[in-house]
Amino acid sequence: MNRRPAALLFSSAFGVLMVAAAARPTGAWGLAALGLAVAALVAGLFVRTAAVVAVLLTIAGMALGDPVPVLAAVSGLAAAAYLITRYADDAATLTVPTVAGMVGFTVAGAAAGAVSLQLTWVPLVAPAIMAAILILVAAPLVAEVFSAPAADRDQPR
């Protein structure tokens, strides 16, 4: 345990929030998984890998219950902050872009969970949308490879 006690306390607060937000609407099996998650939180004070186990057990506890979307979003946000701070070597890991991204995805997920549209055709269109996103993201990379001179492409890296 070579980390500062304040950093351990800070990350543990996110871990406790993660499990507490997941605990409300769950049954006996979910509470058992969350109890194991708390044990993994304690083990995470000594072994960083246990932090990942704590997050996975919290997800299992929520999956075994019927989570409220807002509480699930809070638990997910706390899980992200918990893992980032647990694996960080200093407090500068929670930067403004990191927090903005975490909060933005949390809000987007909570909004998606709050909207109850019954669109039966969405699973048919989803693969085409994902393929289009992949093409848009990969197009600049492919263009860069093919725009390089042939001598550069033939040499091993």
Buried (B, 14 or more C-beta within 10 A) or exposed (E): EEBEEEBBEBBBBBBEBBBBBBBEEBEEEBBBBBBBBBBBBEBBBEEBEBBBBBBBBBBBBBBBBEBBBEBBBBBBBBBBBBBBBBEBEEEEBBEEEEBEEBEEBBEEBBEEBEEEEEEEEEEEEEEEEEEEEEEEEEEEEEEEEEEEEEEEEEEEE
